Amino acid sequence: MMRYFATLLYAFAAVALGSTGDIGKVNSSITVGPGRQAGDVETVNGSITVGEGASVRDVETVNGSIRLGARARAQGVETVNGSIALDEGVRVDEGVSAVNGRLTLRRGAHVAGRLENVNGDLVLDGATVQGGLATVNGDVRVGGGSQVDGGILVAKPGGWNWNKSDLPRVTIESGAVVKGALRFEREVELLVADGAVIGPVEGVAPRRSRLP
């Protein structure tokens, strides 16, 4: 799901040789200023901030959070340990993924690929995700005005995952649309509001209730 530490270090060697526009560091954070353009933006230990209206290619870190400011654009966004936040109107041409971290999409954000993690919440506030949502131990909230194509997957935990004691909660608020199946490979709590539109529910039967 993710590229690992050694792969990133190898990538930094290519950056050092002069891939024009790329930004690569190891033990520090990176900021791309508002309205700027850059290539791949990568670090190992540090956060990454992409300013409003900026345009970059892949954004990757291992230990650190990532934030894309309003109307920024990226090809793909990945971290291992850290949160990812996409502000209003952000566009990501591929996927957004983490292992341990909360993923938050603000109103008007658009992800063409998949939004996925292992541990951490997935939160959509009026955003669109075309490639579906996937998690193992995270809660999912699809807020009003959001649209998810490709369904929702809550996967069965593997032996190396954190074993969250509480059931994951999947919340679909009024005015949200989820196209495709909601597939649960483990038991979850499913809350669906009146006025929400969802696809078929498959796999392990969830604990179901209605939102007011």
N, CA, C and O of each residue as an XYZ file, in Angstrom:
848
protein
N       0.823     -1.198      0.000
C       0.000      0.000      0.000
C       0.855      1.245      0.000
O       0.508      2.245     -0.629
N       1.957      1.188      0.695
C       2.817      2.374      0.796
C       4.218      2.002      0.331
O       4.599      0.832      0.355
N       4.971      2.992     -0.086
C       6.399      2.812     -0.285
C       7.084      2.942      1.059
O       6.659      3.729      1.904
N       8.129      2.183      1.256
C       8.771      2.163      2.563
C      10.038      3.013      2.575
O      10.444      3.590      1.567
N      10.643      3.064      3.762
C      11.754      3.960      4.058
C      12.873      3.854      3.028
O      13.357      4.863      2.515
N      13.278      2.620      2.730
C      14.398      2.441      1.810
C      14.063      2.958      0.417
O      14.918      3.521     -0.267
N      12.819      2.765      0.002
C      12.410      3.250     -1.312
C      12.489      4.760     -1.394
O      12.915      5.314     -2.407
N      12.077      5.427     -0.321
C      12.148      6.887     -0.300
C      13.591      7.373     -0.336
O      13.901      8.340     -1.033
N      14.474      6.716      0.406
C      15.873      7.117      0.392
C      16.470      6.979     -1.009
O      17.256      7.819     -1.450
N      16.085      5.911     -1.694
C      16.553      5.743     -3.061
C      16.042      6.876     -3.950
O      16.762      7.379     -4.812
N      14.797      7.263     -3.725
C      14.232      8.357     -4.517
C      14.977      9.657     -4.278
O      15.137     10.450     -5.205
N      15.443      9.896     -3.040
C      16.166     11.127     -2.738
C      17.461     11.229     -3.521
O      17.896     12.330     -3.862
N      18.083     10.090     -3.811
C      19.306     10.117     -4.602
C      19.018     10.688     -5.988
O      19.801     11.476     -6.519
N      17.878     10.279     -6.574
C      17.503     10.815     -7.885
C      17.217     12.299     -7.805
O      17.576     13.055     -8.708
N      16.570     12.722     -6.724
C      16.294     14.149     -6.541
C      17.587     14.943     -6.480
O      17.700     16.004     -7.094
N      18.574     14.423     -5.732
C      19.848     15.115     -5.572
C      20.583     15.269     -6.894
O      21.363     16.205     -7.073
N      20.329     14.336     -7.831
C      20.994     14.410     -9.119
C      20.363     15.450    -10.040
O      20.879     15.732    -11.121
N      19.228     16.021     -9.592
C      18.763     17.189    -10.331
C      17.486     17.043    -11.110
O      17.372     17.613    -12.195
N      16.497     16.288    -10.596
C      15.187     16.295    -11.228
C      14.572     17.671    -11.004
O      14.192     18.011     -9.883
N      14.476     18.454    -12.059
C      14.091     19.854    -11.937
C      12.740     19.994    -11.267
O      11.765     19.353    -11.659
N      12.694     20.844    -10.248
C      11.444     21.123     -9.583
C      11.117     20.215     -8.431
O      10.218     20.538     -7.655
N      11.802     19.082     -8.270
C      11.544     18.172     -7.162
C      12.140     18.731     -5.872
O      13.136     19.455     -5.898
N      11.513     18.383     -4.734
C      12.000     18.806     -3.429
C      12.120     17.572     -2.558
O      11.118     16.908     -2.292
N      13.337     17.246     -2.103
C      13.552     16.065     -1.290
C      14.404     16.370     -0.075
O      15.466     16.982     -0.197
N      13.949     15.947      1.102
C      14.700     16.100      2.342
C      14.589     14.810      3.146
O      13.820     13.916      2.794
N      15.367     14.717      4.237
C      15.315     13.527      5.084
C      14.762     13.866      6.457
O      13.763     13.280      6.873
N      15.386     14.802      7.176
C      15.003     15.081      8.557
C      14.531     16.521      8.742
O      14.984     17.214      9.653
N      13.642     16.960      7.897
C      13.068     18.289      8.067
C      11.752     18.388      7.316
O      11.467     17.591      6.421
N      10.961     19.373      7.693
C       9.674     19.604      7.051
C       9.856     20.416      5.776
O      10.892     21.044      5.560
N       8.825     20.389      4.939
C       8.862     21.082      3.648
C       7.599     21.919      3.507
O       6.501     21.472      3.837
N       7.771     23.147      3.009
C       6.636     24.005      2.690
C       6.760     24.478      1.249
O       7.794     25.013      0.848
N       5.705     24.279      0.477
C       5.607     24.831     -0.874
C       4.678     26.033     -0.770
O       3.518     25.895     -0.380
N       5.181     27.198     -1.115
C       4.436     28.439     -0.909
C       3.184     28.551     -1.762
O       3.059     27.850     -2.767
N       2.256     29.417     -1.382
C       1.029     29.629     -2.139
C       1.308     29.969     -3.592
O       2.159     30.804     -3.899
N       0.571     29.305     -4.486
C       0.674     29.588     -5.905
C       1.916     29.050     -6.585
O       2.075     29.219     -7.793
N       2.809     28.397     -5.829
C       4.048     27.883     -6.428
C       3.799     26.559     -7.138
O       2.779     25.906     -6.919
N       4.756     26.166     -7.999
C       4.712     24.871     -8.667
C       5.968     24.096     -8.316
O       7.049     24.673     -8.205
N       5.827     22.781     -8.141
C       6.962     21.919     -7.838
C       6.676     20.533     -8.397
O       5.546     20.212     -8.765
N       7.734     19.713     -8.452
C       7.576     18.324     -8.856
C       7.211     17.470     -7.663
O       6.321     17.826     -6.891
N       7.898     16.333     -7.500
C       7.671     15.473     -6.348
C       8.181     16.166     -5.082
O       9.235     16.801     -5.095
N       7.425     16.037     -3.993
C       7.787     16.631     -2.714
C       7.861     15.499     -1.701
O       6.841     14.886     -1.386
N       9.072     15.208     -1.180
C       9.287     14.008     -0.369
C      10.198     14.296      0.811
O      11.194     15.006      0.677
N       9.854     13.742      1.969
C      10.731     13.746      3.130
C      10.516     12.452      3.895
O       9.583     11.700      3.614
N      11.396     12.197      4.874
C      11.249     11.006      5.709
C      10.690     11.389      7.066
O       9.634     10.895      7.462
N      11.380     12.258      7.781
C      10.944     12.693      9.105
C      10.606     14.177      9.059
O      11.477     15.024      9.253
N       9.353     14.485      8.803
C       8.931     15.871      8.714
C       7.568     15.977      8.068
O       7.128     15.072      7.359
N       6.910     17.083      8.319
C       5.605     17.337      7.723
C       5.774     18.049      6.389
O       6.843     18.577      6.083
N       4.703     18.058      5.599
C       4.697     18.736      4.301
C       3.465     19.620      4.231
O       2.350     19.175      4.505
N       3.676     20.879      3.860
C       2.583     21.818      3.675
C       2.646     22.369      2.259
O       3.677     22.884      1.828
N       1.539     22.256      1.544
C       1.430     22.800      0.190
C       0.438     23.956      0.265
O      -0.719     23.769      0.643
N       0.896     25.143     -0.096
C       0.093     26.344      0.085
C      -1.084     26.458     -0.864
O      -1.219     25.682     -1.810
N      -1.933     27.436     -0.595
C      -3.123     27.670     -1.407
C      -2.758     27.863     -2.876
O      -1.849     28.621     -3.216
N      -3.488     27.157     -3.735
C      -3.316     27.337     -5.165
C      -2.032     26.782     -5.730
O      -1.775     26.955     -6.922
N      -1.211     26.121     -4.929
C       0.037     25.536     -5.426
C      -0.254     24.241     -6.188
O      -1.307     23.628     -6.015
N       0.696     23.838     -7.032
C       0.541     22.631     -7.838
C       1.817     21.797     -7.733
O       2.910     22.297     -7.999
N       1.678     20.506     -7.341
C       2.819     19.617     -7.180
C       2.468     18.258     -7.777
O       1.329     18.004     -8.167
N       3.490     17.384     -7.837
C       3.203     16.008     -8.256
C       2.976     15.169     -6.997
O       2.111     15.510     -6.189
N       3.719     14.098     -6.811
C       3.505     13.236     -5.640
C       4.015     13.906     -4.375
O       5.072     14.536     -4.375
N       3.243     13.760     -3.284
C       3.594     14.302     -1.970
C       3.712     13.113     -1.020
O       2.729     12.405     -0.799
N       4.913     12.880     -0.448
C       5.137     11.682      0.357
C       6.028     11.986      1.561
O       7.023     12.702      1.452
N       5.648     11.424      2.715
C       6.504     11.418      3.887
C       6.314     10.103      4.616
O       5.361      9.370      4.353
N       7.232      9.800      5.543
C       7.093      8.595      6.360
C       6.547      8.961      7.727
O       5.517      8.434      8.147
N       7.226      9.858      8.422
C       6.807     10.275      9.754
C       6.483     11.763      9.737
O       7.359     12.603      9.943
N       5.227     12.077      9.491
C       4.831     13.478      9.431
C       3.463     13.637      8.802
O       2.980     12.758      8.089
N       2.856     14.763      9.075
C       1.543     15.070      8.519
C       1.692     15.789      7.183
O       2.758     16.308      6.851
N       0.592     15.805      6.421
C       0.549     16.489      5.124
C      -0.706     17.351      5.090
O      -1.790     16.911      5.473
N      -0.540     18.586      4.624
C      -1.692     19.480      4.448
C      -1.594     20.173      3.102
O      -0.557     20.743      2.760
N      -2.679     20.122      2.340
C      -2.782     20.845      1.082
C      -3.773     21.981      1.276
O      -4.926     21.759      1.643
N      -3.309     23.209      1.024
C      -4.148     24.379      1.201
C      -5.220     24.492      0.133
O      -5.207     23.755     -0.853
N      -6.136     25.406      0.330
C      -7.284     25.569     -0.555
C      -6.864     25.677     -2.016
O      -5.963     26.439     -2.369
N      -7.540     24.897     -2.853
C      -7.386     24.912     -4.314
C      -6.007     24.444     -4.783
O      -5.647     24.645     -5.943
N      -5.234     23.821     -3.886
C      -3.970     23.216     -4.320
C      -4.261     21.961     -5.134
O      -5.366     21.421     -5.094
N      -3.241     21.503     -5.879
C      -3.412     20.306     -6.705
C      -2.184     19.422     -6.570
O      -1.054     19.911     -6.537
N      -2.418     18.087     -6.491
C      -1.333     17.117     -6.411
C      -1.708     15.887     -7.219
O      -2.879     15.646     -7.513
N      -0.686     15.113     -7.573
C      -0.946     13.866     -8.285
C      -1.366     12.775     -7.309
O      -2.387     12.119     -7.518
N      -0.592     12.572     -6.245
C      -0.912     11.584     -5.225
C      -0.365     12.040     -3.892
O       0.581     12.827     -3.848
N      -0.950     11.553     -2.788
C      -0.562     11.991     -1.447
C      -0.449     10.761     -0.548
O      -1.398      9.982     -0.450
N       0.714     10.574      0.118
C       0.933      9.402      0.951
C       1.759      9.746      2.180
O       2.707     10.528      2.107
N       1.386      9.146      3.322
C       2.222      9.150      4.511
C       2.082      7.804      5.198
O       1.132      7.066      4.940
N       3.031      7.484      6.076
C       2.918      6.270      6.887
C       2.341      6.619      8.249
O       1.284      6.117      8.630
N       3.039      7.484      8.983
C       2.603      7.878     10.318
C       2.320      9.375     10.337
O       3.233     10.186     10.489
N       1.065      9.728     10.185
C       0.705     11.137     10.178
C      -0.652     11.350      9.544
O      -1.146     10.499      8.804
N      -1.247     12.484      9.836
C      -2.554     12.822      9.278
C      -2.389     13.485      7.917
O      -1.315     13.974      7.569
N      -3.490     13.489      7.151
C      -3.537     14.183      5.873
C      -4.803     15.032      5.856
O      -5.892     14.542      6.153
N      -4.651     16.311      5.506
C      -5.798     17.215      5.414
C      -5.799     17.884      4.047
O      -4.789     18.444      3.622
N      -6.932     17.823      3.365
C      -7.120     18.504      2.090
C      -8.144     19.608      2.311
O      -9.297     19.337      2.646
N      -7.719     20.847      2.122
C      -8.608     21.981      2.352
C      -9.581     22.165      1.185
O      -9.605     21.364      0.250
N     -10.373     23.220      1.254
C     -11.437     23.454      0.292
C     -10.914     23.507     -1.142
O      -9.940     24.199     -1.441
N     -11.589     22.755     -2.024
C     -11.290     22.824     -3.446
C     -10.010     22.152     -3.889
O      -9.612     22.312     -5.043
N      -9.342     21.398     -3.011
C      -8.122     20.679     -3.404
C      -8.485     19.571     -4.397
O      -9.550     18.961     -4.303
N      -7.580     19.324     -5.352
C      -7.763     18.230     -6.308
C      -6.548     17.327     -6.261
O      -5.409     17.787     -6.342
N      -6.811     16.016     -6.128
C      -5.756     14.997     -6.171
C      -6.096     14.052     -7.320
O      -7.180     13.469     -7.349
N      -5.171     13.902     -8.265
C      -5.449     13.164     -9.486
C      -5.426     11.658     -9.304
O      -6.018     10.927    -10.099
N      -4.749     11.187     -8.268
C      -4.710      9.740     -8.003
C      -5.294      9.495     -6.608
O      -6.393      9.966     -6.313
N      -4.559      8.749     -5.726
C      -5.112      8.387     -4.434
C      -4.481      9.135     -3.281
O      -3.475      9.829     -3.434
N      -5.106      8.973     -2.106
C      -4.621      9.535     -0.851
C      -4.576      8.396      0.157
O      -5.584      7.722      0.371
N      -3.405      8.168      0.790
C      -3.298      7.020      1.684
C      -2.366      7.282      2.851
O      -1.425      8.070      2.759
N      -2.654      6.598      3.957
C      -1.822      6.601      5.150
C      -1.891      5.209      5.757
O      -2.751      4.406      5.394
N      -0.975      4.925      6.687
C      -1.111      3.721      7.507
C      -1.740      4.112      8.835
O      -2.817      3.630      9.185
N      -1.066      4.985      9.573
C      -1.567      5.434     10.868
C      -1.825      6.932     10.806
O      -0.908      7.731     10.999
N      -3.061      7.314     10.538
C      -3.345      8.737     10.456
C      -4.760      9.034      9.996
O      -5.355      8.278      9.229
N      -5.283     10.146     10.479
C      -6.614     10.628     10.110
C      -6.545     11.317      8.752
O      -5.604     12.062      8.480
N      -7.535     11.071      7.904
C      -7.629     11.689      6.588
C      -8.884     12.552      6.561
O      -9.990     12.055      6.773
N      -8.709     13.851      6.298
C      -9.815     14.803      6.341
C      -9.906     15.554      5.029
O      -8.917     16.121      4.566
N     -11.077     15.563      4.427
C     -11.317     16.277      3.172
C     -12.383     17.334      3.412
O     -13.495     17.027      3.840
N     -12.024     18.596      3.129
C     -12.952     19.703      3.319
C     -13.837     19.893      2.080
O     -13.661     19.225      1.062
N     -14.778     20.810      2.198
C     -15.783     21.014      1.167
C     -15.145     21.329     -0.189
O     -14.264     22.181     -0.310
N     -15.623     20.611     -1.190
C     -15.139     20.833     -2.551
C     -13.858     20.098     -2.894
O     -13.435     20.119     -4.050
N     -13.224     19.443     -1.920
C     -12.036     18.636     -2.235
C     -12.444     17.456     -3.115
O     -13.549     16.927     -2.989
N     -11.537     17.052     -4.009
C     -11.861     16.015     -4.996
C     -10.661     15.082     -5.137
O      -9.563     15.519     -5.483
N     -10.873     13.812     -4.869
C      -9.833     12.786     -5.019
C     -10.287     11.821     -6.104
O     -11.332     11.184     -5.975
N      -9.502     11.712     -7.174
C      -9.884     10.862     -8.295
C      -9.653      9.380     -8.007
O     -10.316      8.524     -8.592
N      -8.721      9.076     -7.113
C      -8.438      7.692     -6.764
C      -9.084      7.288     -5.450
O     -10.160      7.766     -5.093
N      -8.405      6.399     -4.738
C      -8.941      5.845     -3.490
C      -8.447      6.626     -2.288
O      -7.338      7.161     -2.293
N      -9.283      6.688     -1.249
C      -8.915      7.262      0.039
C      -8.814      6.098      1.011
O      -9.809      5.418      1.260
N      -7.605      5.851      1.578
C      -7.443      4.637      2.373
C      -6.417      4.814      3.487
O      -5.447      5.561      3.363
N      -6.672      4.094      4.582
C      -5.706      3.980      5.663
C      -5.933      2.671      6.399
O      -6.797      1.877      6.027
N      -5.145      2.454      7.453
C      -5.336      1.290      8.310
C      -5.923      1.735      9.644
O      -6.984      1.266     10.056
N      -5.219      2.643     10.313
C      -5.637      3.145     11.620
C      -5.834      4.651     11.543
O      -4.887      5.386     11.262
N      -7.047      5.115     11.788
C      -7.328      6.540     11.734
C      -8.649      6.796     11.041
O      -9.081      6.005     10.202
N      -9.287      7.892     11.388
C     -10.599      8.207     10.838
C     -10.503      8.707      9.399
O      -9.493      9.276      8.986
N     -11.578      8.480      8.649
C     -11.769      9.054      7.319
C     -12.952     10.008      7.413
O     -14.056      9.592      7.765
N     -12.735     11.284      7.101
C     -13.773     12.295      7.279
C     -13.935     13.083      5.983
O     -12.982     13.689      5.493
N     -15.144     13.072      5.435
C     -15.472     13.848      4.240
C     -16.510     14.895      4.619
O     -17.566     14.564      5.157
N     -16.209     16.141      4.341
C     -17.115     17.248      4.640
C     -17.472     17.947      3.338
O     -16.902     18.987      3.005
N     -18.420     17.369      2.601
C     -18.796     17.951      1.317
C     -17.774     17.699      0.228
O     -17.642     18.508     -0.691
N     -17.048     16.595      0.309
C     -15.985     16.270     -0.648
C     -16.414     15.123     -1.560
O     -17.431     14.470     -1.325
N     -15.614     14.889     -2.609
C     -15.876     13.813     -3.565
C     -14.671     12.892     -3.644
O     -13.538     13.357     -3.772
N     -14.910     11.580     -3.569
C     -13.865     10.572     -3.750
C     -14.364      9.586     -4.790
O     -15.386      8.929     -4.590
N     -13.647      9.480     -5.900
C     -14.114      8.640     -7.000
C     -13.702      7.182     -6.871
O     -14.353      6.308     -7.444
N     -12.632      6.899     -6.130
C     -12.106      5.538     -6.080
C     -12.515      4.739     -4.860
O     -11.988      3.648     -4.640
N     -13.435      5.244     -4.066
C     -13.893      4.517     -2.894
C     -13.069      4.806     -1.655
O     -11.999      5.411     -1.720
N     -13.603      4.352     -0.508
C     -12.945      4.505      0.789
C     -12.579      3.130      1.328
O     -13.311      2.162      1.122
N     -11.435      3.044      2.024
C     -11.030      1.778      2.620
C     -10.284      2.029      3.919
O      -9.431      2.914      3.993
N     -10.607      1.248      4.946
C      -9.913      1.310      6.225
C      -9.977     -0.064      6.879
O     -10.651     -0.972      6.392
N      -9.261     -0.195      7.993
C      -9.322     -1.412      8.788
C      -9.909     -1.092     10.159
O     -10.907     -1.690     10.561
N      -9.300     -0.160     10.872
C      -9.705      0.162     12.237
C     -10.284      1.556     12.404
O     -10.597      1.955     13.526
N     -10.434      2.307     11.326
C     -10.847      3.695     11.439
C     -12.347      3.882     11.382
O     -13.060      3.078     10.781
N     -12.831      4.953     12.014
C     -14.209      5.391     11.828
C     -14.308      6.144     10.502
O     -13.345      6.771     10.059
N     -15.472      6.074      9.881
C     -15.724      6.735      8.601
C     -16.921      7.670      8.769
O     -17.974      7.262      9.259
N     -16.748      8.934      8.355
C     -17.889      9.850      8.344
C     -17.984     10.505      6.971
O     -17.091     11.243      6.554
N     -19.087     10.219      6.278
C     -19.357     10.826      4.986
C     -20.404     11.904      5.222
O     -21.589     11.605      5.374
N     -19.966     13.154      5.253
C     -20.837     14.261      5.607
C     -21.764     14.666      4.482
O     -21.574     14.276      3.330
N     -22.770     15.454      4.827
C     -23.725     15.935      3.848
C     -23.058     16.674      2.706
O     -22.140     17.467      2.912
N     -23.534     16.403      1.491
C     -22.945     17.019      0.305
C     -21.750     16.265     -0.247
O     -21.193     16.661     -1.271
N     -21.346     15.189      0.408
C     -20.219     14.379     -0.078
C     -20.720     13.311     -1.034
O     -21.873     12.884     -0.969
N     -19.822     12.886     -1.931
C     -20.128     11.769     -2.820
C     -18.941     10.826     -2.876
O     -17.800     11.252     -3.051
N     -19.222      9.541     -2.727
C     -18.206      8.493     -2.814
C     -18.613      7.537     -3.918
O     -19.659      6.895     -3.830
N     -17.796      7.437     -4.956
C     -17.975      6.421     -5.989
C     -17.034      5.266     -5.664
O     -15.905      5.491     -5.229
N     -17.483      4.055     -5.869
C     -16.609      2.917     -5.594
C     -16.836      2.288     -4.242
O     -16.128      1.347     -3.882
N     -17.803      2.774     -3.473
C     -18.176      2.118     -2.235
C     -17.223      2.332     -1.084
O     -16.289      3.129     -1.159
N     -17.484      1.596     -0.011
C     -16.693      1.664      1.220
C     -16.294      0.252      1.631
O     -17.131     -0.650      1.642
N     -15.033      0.055      1.965
C     -14.525     -1.225      2.454
C     -13.968     -1.045      3.856
O     -13.119     -0.183      4.080
N     -14.438     -1.849      4.801
C     -13.785     -1.978      6.104
C     -13.204     -3.381      6.148
O     -13.937     -4.361      6.283
N     -11.880     -3.474      6.033
C     -11.214     -4.756      5.860
C     -10.999     -5.478      7.186
O     -10.984     -4.859      8.250
N     -10.836     -6.766      7.108
C     -10.554     -7.595      8.274
C      -9.142     -7.303      8.783
O      -8.205     -7.255      7.986
N      -8.969     -7.109     10.088
C      -7.624     -6.813     10.604
C      -6.663     -7.979     10.382
O      -7.039     -9.143     10.517
N      -5.412     -7.644     10.037
C      -4.352     -8.630      9.972
C      -3.608     -8.695     11.294
O      -3.882     -7.913     12.204
N      -2.673     -9.618     11.402
C      -1.967     -9.801     12.661
C      -1.098     -8.628     13.062
O      -0.786     -8.468     14.242
N      -0.689     -7.781     12.076
C       0.222     -6.672     12.400
C      -0.514     -5.373     12.663
O       0.113     -4.372     13.008
N      -1.842     -5.365     12.508
C      -2.600     -4.142     12.739
C      -2.915     -3.949     14.212
O      -2.973     -4.912     14.976
N      -3.120     -2.688     14.608
C      -3.637     -2.418     15.935
C      -5.002     -3.072     16.068
O      -5.778     -3.085     15.112
N      -5.301     -3.608     17.229
C      -6.597     -4.231     17.467
C      -7.470     -3.268     18.253
O      -7.468     -3.286     19.484
N      -8.198     -2.449     17.565
C      -9.051     -1.452     18.203
C     -10.179     -2.157     18.949
O     -10.866     -3.005     18.378
N     -10.376     -1.810     20.226
C     -11.373     -2.494     21.036
C     -12.796     -2.144     20.611
O     -13.663     -3.018     20.608
N     -13.057     -0.884     20.252
C     -14.384     -0.475     19.815
C     -14.589     -0.844     18.347
O     -13.644     -0.913     17.561
N     -15.854     -1.077     18.006
C     -16.164     -1.340     16.610
C     -15.951     -0.074     15.787
O     -16.279      1.019     16.249
N     -15.413     -0.198     14.586
C     -15.387      0.961     13.698
C     -16.807      1.450     13.443
O     -17.736      0.650     13.332
N     -16.970      2.764     13.351
C     -18.278      3.358     13.104
C     -18.284      3.981     11.716
O     -17.412      4.781     11.378
N     -19.272      3.607     10.921
C     -19.448      4.167      9.580
C     -20.715      5.011      9.602
O     -21.811      4.492      9.811
N     -20.562      6.318      9.385
C     -21.671      7.264      9.472
C     -21.892      7.913      8.115
O     -20.974      8.500      7.542
N     -23.129      7.802      7.599
C     -23.491      8.417      6.332
C     -24.560      9.456      6.645
O     -25.681      9.103      7.011
N     -24.220     10.735      6.502
C     -25.131     11.796      6.902
C     -26.122     12.150      5.793
O     -25.931     11.798      4.629
N     -27.170     12.846      6.181
C     -28.192     13.261      5.225
C     -27.573     14.112      4.116
O     -26.775     15.012      4.380
N     -27.956     13.810      2.866
C     -27.422     14.540      1.729
C     -26.147     13.941      1.163
O     -25.629     14.435      0.161
N     -25.631     12.890      1.781
C     -24.449     12.203      1.257
C     -24.873     11.097      0.301
O     -25.959     10.533      0.436
N     -24.007     10.787     -0.671
C     -24.275      9.729     -1.644
C     -23.074      8.791     -1.677
O     -21.943      9.232     -1.881
N     -23.319      7.495     -1.475
C     -22.276      6.476     -1.615
C     -22.720      5.510     -2.699
O     -23.668      4.748     -2.508
N     -22.043      5.540     -3.830
C     -22.334      4.635     -4.938
C     -21.417      3.428     -4.846
O     -20.216      3.576     -4.621
N     -21.963      2.256     -5.015
C     -21.186      1.044     -4.852
C     -21.461      0.415     -3.502
O     -22.138      0.999     -2.656
N     -20.929     -0.778     -3.309
C     -21.234     -1.566     -2.117
C     -20.523     -1.030     -0.882
O     -19.413     -0.504     -0.961
N     -21.183     -1.175      0.252
C     -20.547     -1.013      1.557
C     -20.185     -2.420      2.010
O     -21.050     -3.177      2.452
N     -18.901     -2.771      1.898
C     -18.465     -4.141      2.191
C     -17.714     -4.166      3.510
O     -16.731     -3.448      3.695
N     -18.189     -5.003      4.423
C     -17.603     -5.096      5.751
C     -17.049     -6.502      5.957
O     -17.795     -7.481      5.943
N     -15.723     -6.593      6.149
C     -15.070     -7.867      6.424
C     -14.930     -8.118      7.923
O     -14.368     -9.129      8.342
N     -15.442     -7.193      8.718
C     -15.497     -7.303     10.172
C     -16.768     -6.586     10.621
O     -17.373     -5.848      9.844
N     -17.169     -6.802     11.864
C     -18.367     -6.139     12.354
C     -18.098     -4.650     12.553
O     -17.050     -4.264     13.069
N     -19.047     -3.825     12.141
C     -18.970     -2.379     12.319
C     -20.309     -1.880     12.836
O     -21.303     -2.606     12.825
N     -20.322     -0.631     13.289
C     -21.560      0.053     13.598
C     -21.881      0.959     12.410
O     -21.074      1.816     12.052
N     -23.041      0.779     11.802
C     -23.435      1.533     10.619
C     -24.595      2.450     10.967
O     -25.657      1.994     11.390
N     -24.379      3.758     10.783
C     -25.407      4.759     11.039
C     -25.702      5.490      9.725
O     -24.816      6.102      9.129
N     -26.948      5.416      9.291
C     -27.353      6.025      8.026
C     -28.512      6.967      8.290
O     -29.537      6.562      8.838
N     -28.353      8.225      7.899
C     -29.403      9.216      8.119
C     -30.471      9.131      7.031
O     -30.197      8.701      5.911
N     -31.697      9.547      7.376
C     -32.715      9.752      6.355
C     -32.190     10.806      5.380
O     -31.617     11.815      5.789
N     -32.392     10.560      4.102
C     -31.888     11.492      3.102
C     -30.521     11.135      2.578
O     -30.031     11.792      1.659
N     -29.877     10.105      3.135
C     -28.611      9.598      2.590
C     -28.911      8.525      1.553
O     -29.928      7.837      1.645
N     -28.038      8.380      0.577
C     -28.179      7.361     -0.467
C     -26.964      6.443     -0.392
O     -25.826      6.906     -0.474
N     -27.205      5.136     -0.234
C     -26.100      4.192     -0.166
C     -26.367      3.009     -1.089
O     -27.501      2.764     -1.501
N     -25.291      2.278     -1.407
C     -25.404      1.061     -2.178
C     -25.700     -0.126     -1.287
O     -26.012      0.049     -0.109
N     -25.609     -1.351     -1.834
C     -25.896     -2.549     -1.045
C     -24.865     -2.759      0.064
O     -23.703     -2.374     -0.071
N     -25.307     -3.374      1.156
C     -24.426     -3.703      2.270
C     -24.061     -5.186      2.166
O     -24.940     -6.046      2.115
N     -22.755     -5.475      2.136
C     -22.277     -6.842      1.904
C     -21.324     -7.273      3.008
O     -20.775     -6.441      3.731
N     -21.133     -8.592      3.129
C     -20.164     -9.138      4.080
C     -20.765     -9.353      5.451
O     -21.913     -9.779      5.577
N     -19.978     -9.054      6.487
C     -20.420     -9.238      7.870
C     -21.534     -8.245      8.178
O     -21.400     -7.050      7.917
N     -22.632     -8.747      8.735
C     -23.771     -7.879      9.023
C     -23.387     -6.833     10.071
O     -22.867     -7.186     11.130
N     -23.638     -5.547      9.790
C     -23.283     -4.496     10.746
C     -24.355     -4.335     11.813
O     -25.473     -4.830     11.671
N     -23.998     -3.638     12.880
C     -24.979     -3.147     13.833
C     -25.538     -1.852     13.254
O     -24.804     -0.876     13.097
N     -26.817     -1.835     12.940
C     -27.380     -0.712     12.193
C     -28.254      0.155     13.075
O     -28.945     -0.324     13.974
N     -28.203      1.455     12.787
C     -29.107      2.400     13.426
C     -29.280      3.584     12.500
O     -28.562      3.735     11.511
N     -30.260      4.432     12.843
C     -30.565      5.605     12.026
C     -30.072      6.863     12.728
O     -30.203      7.008     13.944
N     -29.502      7.771     11.938
C     -29.179      9.086     12.474
C     -30.440      9.944     12.466
O     -31.293      9.757     11.598
N     -30.584     10.872     13.398
C     -31.754     11.757     13.383
C     -31.728     12.661     12.154
O     -32.632     13.476     11.968
